[in-house]
Amino acid sequence: MNIKFSGVLVGMIAVFAATSASASPRPDAGHYEWRPGVQAPGPRAPLAVARRVWVPAAIAMTDADVCQSMMTAKSGAMACCASHSS
């Protein structure tokens, strides 16, 4: 019975290690930062506690995305790229 228990224990540890490793975010995909908590109104309200939150990294925009997003307001022509300017 002791051998079965140790086998089950090793199996559970292996499954836990595999799931926690795959669930962790990549280190280059963002970072953690502290954000202030929301304090409830009232004289006996508990103090606001800062929370640690995961902030995903910003997605780099390609040149094509930048050109499409930079439209001039009056003429509607794209002014960011020489190939698109009229």
C-alpha positions as CSV (number, residue, x, y, z in Angstrom):
1,M,0.0,0.0,0.0
2,N,2.9,2.3,0.7
3,I,4.2,1.9,-2.8
4,K,0.8,2.7,-4.3
5,F,0.6,5.9,-2.2
6,S,4.0,7.1,-3.3
7,G,3.2,6.4,-6.9
8,V,0.0,8.4,-6.7
9,L,1.8,11.2,-4.9
10,V,4.5,11.3,-7.6
11,G,1.8,11.3,-10.3
12,M,-0.1,14.2,-8.7
13,I,3.1,16.2,-8.3
14,A,4.0,15.7,-11.9
15,V,0.5,16.7,-13.1
16,F,0.6,19.8,-10.9
17,A,4.1,20.8,-12.2
18,A,3.0,20.4,-15.8
19,T,-0.2,22.4,-15.5
20,S,1.4,25.2,-13.5
21,A,4.3,25.5,-15.9
22,S,1.9,25.7,-18.9
23,A,-0.4,28.2,-17.2
24,S,2.2,30.7,-16.4
25,P,2.5,33.6,-18.8
26,R,5.6,34.1,-20.9
27,P,8.0,36.5,-19.3
28,D,8.2,38.7,-22.4
29,A,4.4,38.9,-22.9
30,G,3.9,41.4,-20.2
31,H,4.6,42.2,-16.5
32,Y,3.0,42.5,-13.1
33,E,2.3,45.8,-11.5
34,W,0.6,47.0,-8.3
35,R,-2.7,48.8,-8.7
36,P,-4.5,50.6,-5.9
37,G,-7.6,48.9,-4.6
38,V,-11.0,50.6,-4.4
39,Q,-11.9,51.8,-0.9
40,A,-15.4,51.5,0.3
41,P,-17.1,54.8,1.6
42,G,-17.7,55.3,5.2
43,P,-15.7,55.9,8.5
44,R,-15.4,52.2,9.4
45,A,-14.5,51.0,5.9
46,P,-11.4,48.8,5.6
47,L,-8.3,50.4,4.1
48,A,-7.7,50.0,0.3
49,V,-5.2,47.3,-0.4
50,A,-3.0,47.4,-3.5
51,R,-3.5,44.5,-5.9
52,R,-0.9,42.8,-8.0
53,V,-2.3,42.5,-11.6
54,W,-0.9,41.1,-14.9
55,V,-0.5,43.7,-17.6
56,P,-0.1,42.2,-21.1
57,A,2.6,43.7,-23.3
58,A,1.5,46.1,-26.1
59,I,1.3,44.6,-29.5
60,A,3.8,46.1,-31.9
61,M,2.1,47.7,-34.9
62,T,3.4,47.0,-38.4
63,D,3.9,49.7,-41.0
64,A,0.7,48.7,-42.8
65,D,-1.4,49.0,-39.6
66,V,0.2,52.4,-38.9
67,C,-0.7,53.7,-42.4
68,Q,-4.3,52.5,-42.2
69,S,-4.7,54.2,-38.8
70,M,-3.2,57.5,-39.8
71,M,-6.0,59.0,-41.9
72,T,-6.3,62.7,-42.4
73,A,-9.5,64.2,-41.1
74,K,-10.5,66.5,-44.0
75,S,-9.6,64.8,-47.2
76,G,-9.7,61.2,-46.1
77,A,-6.4,60.4,-47.9
78,M,-3.7,58.5,-46.2
79,A,-0.8,60.9,-45.6
80,C,1.6,58.6,-43.7
81,C,3.1,56.6,-46.6
82,A,4.5,58.0,-49.8
83,S,2.8,55.3,-51.8
84,H,-0.6,56.2,-50.4
85,S,-0.3,60.0,-50.6
86,S,-2.0,61.8,-53.5
